[in-house]
Amino acid sequence: MLLAIDSGNTNIVFAIFDEGGAVKGEWRSSTDTNRTADEFGVWLEQLLKIENISRTDINAAIIATVVPATLFALKNLCTKYFNCDPMVVGDEGVDLGLDVQIEKPDEAGADRLVNAVAAHETYGGPLIVIDFGTATTFDVIGSDGSYQGGAIAPGINLSMEALHLAAAQLPCIEVKRPDTVIGKNTVDSMLSGTFWGYIGMIEGLVVRIQEEMRVDKVRVISTGGLSLLFSEYCDVIEIADGDLTLRGLLSIHRRNSK
């Protein structure tokens, strides 16, 4: 079995794939750079038992992280608790099968590249992949699968938290769709400005990106925690795919294990 680890700025996702590529377990932990390999190991072993998975069943691992400070503990987790040296996205010799067409390829986030691999493999191209994470990222994949760049905007939760912290009279609220665009109270006004403001940003950026790509039609795929919410009300998003990153890790591991 394969242990796939996607370490983001807010959460770390752990998933177990069997030999056929089916997900046998998936769990999230908040990203904490102070957590040790032992803390991860004890926590994860209890979750594996619930799914009737023994840690000895796991014989391979792959890690993608955008938080370098978590890498040491995660690598030690793999070697100490699962007796395997993990493959790390971004390490020399790990082939993504992806032509990265940006000025400094090493600056591309591992999660964005992994998403690009899975998206092109699943949906073809050209594509725009929108990832609703700590940041909201727009990644452009050509018809040939090449990674062509994109855009990065503050994530919606980050924006709402900043609004609350910077304005003394504005509360911290949950992201959801308001009933009306014109808010009749403070909370509804905040919800409207944030939710419909993001819808407008998404639709506007997709139009501008498509114009620069000079293609008649580009498919738009969303992923990340809020992808289902926004895909329901954003006309330009064709598909919400919450497992995109994990499938990309599986694909990359298979590619490099041959």
N, C-alpha and C positions, 0 to 999 in steps of 0.2 A: 504494500500500500504506500501511497505517496502523501506526505504531509506538505501542504501548500500554505505559506504564510504571506499575507499581504499586510504590511505594516504602514499605516497611514498616519497623518498628523493627529487624528482624533481617535481612531480605533485600530486595533490589530485584529485581523480576521484569520482564523485557523480553520483549515478544511482538510478532510481526509478523502482521498480518491482511491477506489479499488482498481484492480488491474484493467477493468473495462472502461474506466473513466467516470463511473458513477460516484456521486458524492455520498459518502457514508456518515458524515458528520460535519457540522459547521458551527463555529462559536466565535464570539466577539469579546475582546477585552479592551478597556480604555488604554490608550497609549500612555505609558508612564516610563520614562527613560531610567527611572531608578529601580524598576523591577528586575530581579535577578533571574538567571536561568532556573534556579531551584524553585522560585515562586511560580514561574510559568509552568514548570514541570509538574509540580504537585497539583496545581489548578487544572491543567490539561488532562492529567492522568485520571482524575475523578470524572471528568466529562467523558472520556473514552470508555470508562467502565459502564456508564449509563447506556452507551450505544453498543455494549458488548464487544468492544474493540480492545485488544491487548496492545500495549506499546511495542511488543515484539513483532506484531503484525506489520509495523511500519518499517520499511527498509530504504526509503529515499525521502528527500526533502528539497524544497525549493523556496527561496525567500526573495521577495521584492519589498524594498523599503524606501520611503522618502524621508525617513528620520534616521540618519546615520548612527545616532547615539543608541538606538535599540539593537543594532546589528550584532554587537558582541554577545549580548545575552541570548539572542535568538539562535545564533550559531552554536553557542554552548549548549542550549537546550537540545538542539538536534544531535550533537555529538554525545552528550552525557546521558540523555534519556532515551534516545532512539538509535543510538549507535550508528549514525550515518553522517557523512560530511555533506552539508547542504550545498546545493547549487544556488548561486546568488546572481540575480539579474543585474547586469552592469559589470560583473567581473570579466576580466580578460579571458577569452576563450568560450564564453557563453554566447552562442549564436542565436539571435532572435529571428533570423530570416527576414529582416526588415531593413530597408534602405532608409536611413534617417537623413532627410534632406534639410537640415537646419545648419546655421552657421557654426554652432558648437554642439555637436551631437552628444557629448558627455554631459551637457546641461539638461537634457530631456529627462524628466522624472520617470523613474522606473515604472510607476503605475500607469503613466500615460502610454508608454511603449507597450506594456503588457496588454492594455486595453486595445491598442491598435492591432496587435497580433490577433487577438481573439475576434475583434470586430470584422476584420477583413476575411478571416477564415470562415466566419459564420455568414456574413452578409455581402461579401464581395466589396465593390467600390464603384465610384467614389463615395466617401462617407464623411460625416461629421459626428464625432463621439462627444457627447456632453456628459461630464462626470460631476454629479452633485455631491461634492465632499466638503472638506474644510474650505477649499477654494472651489469655485465652479470653473472647470476647464473645458475648452472647446478644442478638440484635436482633429486635424484634417488628414485623411488617408486617401491617397490617390487610387485610381482604378487598378493600378499595378501593385497595390499594397504598400506603397512607400509612405513614410511618415513625413508630412510636409510642413508641420508647425501647427500653430493654433493661437488661442487667446486664453488668458487667465484673469478671472474676476474674483472678488471676494465671495466666499460662500454665503448663502442666505442666513444661516445661523450666526456666522461671524458678524454679518452686517447688523443683524438685530441686536446682538450682544453689544456691539460698539455703540449703537443708537441708545441703548439703555444706560450704558456707562457714561456716555458723553452728555446726556440730557437728563437732568435731575428728576424731572416730572414724568418721564416716559418709563413704563414698567417693562420687565422682561417677560415676553410672551411666547407662546408656542406658535410655530409656523403652521398655518392652515389657510384654506381659501375663505375669504370673507363673503358674506351673502350679497353685499353690494360694493360697487366701486367707490361710491361716495360714502365715506364713513361718517356716522352720526355721533361717535364718541372717540375718545383717544385710542382705545385698543383697536377698534375697527378701522380707524384711519391709519394706524401703523400697519395693520394686516394688509390693507388695500395697497398702500404705498410699496410695501415689501413684496407681496405676492404678485400683484399685477405689474409692478415695476420690473420684477425679474422676468415675467412673461414677455414684457416688451423688450427687455434686453436680449433675451434668447432669440426671439423672432427677428429682431433687427440685426443681430450679429450673424445669424444663419443666412439672411438675405445678402449681407455684405460679403461674407465668406464665399458664398456661391458665385457672386459676381466676379470676385477675384480668381476663383478657380476656372471660370469660363466654361462651365458645363451646364447643360440644360437641366439636369436633375441630379441631386445629391441626396442620398438617404441619411436621415438623422437618427442616431441611436443614443439613448440615454442610459446612464447607470448611476450607481451611488444611492445613498440613503433616501433622498427625496425625489428620486426619478419617477416613481409611480405617481406621486402627487402632481408634479408638473407636467408629466406626459399626458395626463388626463385632460388638461385644460390648455395645452399649448399645441396648436395645430401643426407646427412644423416638425414636431417629434413623432416619428413613425412607430418606434418600438422602444419600450423600457425593458432593459435586460440587466437584472440585478446581479447575475453571476458572471458577468463579462470578465472581470479581472481574474477570478479564480480559474476560469476556463483558459485564459491566456497563460497562466502559470503552468497548467497541465500541459498545454500545447508546447510551450518552450522546453519543459522538462523532457517530454517525449522526443522532441527534435534533437536535443543534445545527449540523449541516452542511447541513441541508435549507434 
